Amino acid sequence: MRFGTPQTVLRSSGPVKSRGRSAAAGQHGGVSNLSPGQAARRIVPCVGAVVHDDAGRLLLVRRANPPAQGTWSLPGGRVEAGEDDAGAVVREVGEETGLRVEAGDVVGVVERDAPGGGRYVITDLACRVVGGTLAAGDDASDVGWFDAAAVTALPTSPGLVAALREWGVLASTSSTEPEPDGPAARRRARPGSSAWAP
């Protein structure tokens, strides 16, 4: 399923060529200067979900654990053994937000330093809500939907706002007030209520 066109791949040092692949491919690139053995030891494949509601607001979680503990970020995490990117993002969104999503195309890729000299290679995918109940869980201390103005005003994980702007996923809305739907305000997500807006 396609929700948008793959965009620029960003690394911590700046933009690089787009890989232009679908989430179903589940392969992690961008490490051609390392031997296969070095890449397997040093690269930590991760995923993030870019999810919008009908009002164009972006789904964010407040990170409960390091790295970037206490900041707002896209729901996501490490790809487990045997998972592809799509399977990992569906699992991570469910664990962190209580929502069931359908994964679409790659929106972008970022690299960040990982402990012990490794690199997190984070593949962010467009996702659409297909059900579930919004509630912070697992590695999230809070969860909510935020418009572009609210996202830029929040304490976010390093590089998040720049990447979202580069990828064109901070949709404008008429409201500039955040409308978080945190643990105290749990509500039922309507199937199909979120959609990727290119």
LOMAR-668232 format. One record per residue (C-alpha): x, y, z. Coordinates in steps of 0.2 Angstrom, whole numbers, padded with zeros to 4 digits, always signed. Layout:
BEGIN
XYZ
...
***
This chain:
BEGIN
+0000+0000+0000
+0007+0017-0004
+0003+0033+0006
+0016+0045-0002
+0032+0046-0012
+0049+0042-0003
+0058+0057+0001
+0076+0063+0005
+0086+0052+0016
+0094+0062+0030
+0109+0058+0040
+0115+0067+0055
+0128+0076+0043
+0115+0082+0031
+0104+0076+0016
+0110+0061+0005
+0102+0051-0009
+0085+0044-0007
+0084+0025-0006
+0066+0026-0014
+0061+0009-0008
+0045+0003+0000
+0042-0002+0018
+0040-0020+0013
+0058-0021+0007
+0064-0020+0025
+0082-0018+0020
+0093-0005+0029
+0106+0004+0018
+0117+0019+0019
+0132+0009+0026
+0142+0005+0010
+0158+0011+0018
+0158-0003+0031
+0161-0022+0028
+0145-0033+0030
+0153-0039+0047
+0156-0021+0053
+0138-0016+0047
+0130-0030+0057
+0140-0026+0073
+0138-0007+0072
+0121-0003+0064
+0105-0004+0074
+0090-0004+0062
+0075+0006+0069
+0059+0012+0063
+0047+0027+0066
+0029+0030+0062
+0023+0046+0053
+0004+0046+0057
-0008+0060+0054
-0026+0062+0059
-0040+0069+0049
-0036+0087+0055
-0018+0085+0049
-0011+0083+0066
+0004+0072+0069
+0005+0058+0082
+0019+0060+0094
+0025+0051+0110
+0034+0057+0125
+0049+0046+0127
+0049+0037+0144
+0067+0030+0142
+0084+0036+0135
+0089+0041+0122
+0081+0058+0122
+0070+0054+0138
+0056+0066+0141
+0056+0073+0123
+0042+0071+0111
+0046+0060+0095
+0038+0049+0082
+0032+0032+0089
+0045+0019+0085
+0060+0008+0090
+0071-0006+0086
+0068-0018+0072
+0068-0035+0080
+0076-0051+0073
+0065-0058+0059
+0055-0042+0057
+0054-0031+0042
+0052-0012+0043
+0033-0013+0041
+0031-0027+0054
+0042-0017+0066
+0033-0001+0064
+0016-0009+0067
+0022-0018+0082
+0030-0002+0090
+0015+0009+0087
+0004-0003+0095
+0015-0005+0110
+0018+0014+0112
+0001+0021+0108
-0012+0007+0108
-0016+0011+0090
-0017-0002+0076
-0009+0005+0060
-0006+0000+0042
+0012+0004+0036
+0015+0013+0019
+0030+0019+0011
+0046+0026+0018
+0045+0044+0021
+0064+0046+0025
+0079+0039+0035
+0090+0047+0048
+0105+0041+0057
+0110+0045+0074
+0124+0040+0086
+0120+0024+0097
+0129+0019+0113
+0146+0010+0110
+0150+0019+0094
+0136+0011+0084
+0123+0020+0073
+0104+0020+0074
+0098+0019+0056
+0080+0025+0058
+0068+0022+0044
+0052+0032+0046
+0036+0026+0037
+0020+0033+0033
+0006+0025+0043
-0013+0025+0043
-0023+0021+0059
-0035+0006+0056
-0041+0004+0074
-0036+0004+0093
-0037+0015+0108
-0025+0029+0110
-0016+0027+0126
+0003+0029+0131
+0011+0012+0134
+0028+0003+0134
+0041+0016+0131
+0030+0031+0131
+0025+0042+0146
+0012+0052+0135
+0005+0052+0118
-0005+0065+0108
-0010+0073+0091
-0001+0089+0088
-0003+0102+0074
+0013+0109+0065
+0014+0124+0077
+0013+0114+0092
+0026+0101+0086
+0038+0115+0083
+0035+0122+0101
+0037+0105+0110
+0053+0099+0117
+0057+0086+0103
+0070+0073+0100
+0086+0080+0092
+0084+0083+0073
+0065+0078+0073
+0058+0095+0067
+0071+0098+0054
+0068+0080+0047
+0049+0082+0047
+0051+0099+0038
+0063+0092+0025
+0051+0078+0022
+0036+0090+0020
+0026+0081+0034
+0021+0095+0045
+0004+0099+0039
-0003+0116+0042
-0020+0117+0052
-0031+0131+0056
-0028+0128+0075
-0012+0133+0083
-0016+0125+0100
-0010+0107+0103
-0024+0095+0107
-0015+0080+0116
-0025+0065+0119
-0015+0058+0134
-0017+0044+0146
-0031+0053+0155
-0041+0057+0140
-0041+0040+0131
-0052+0039+0116
-0057+0027+0103
-0048+0029+0087
-0059+0027+0072
-0053+0015+0059
-0046+0025+0044
-0046+0041+0054
-0027+0044+0050
-0020+0046+0033
-0004+0051+0025
-0005+0068+0017
+0009+0070+0005
***
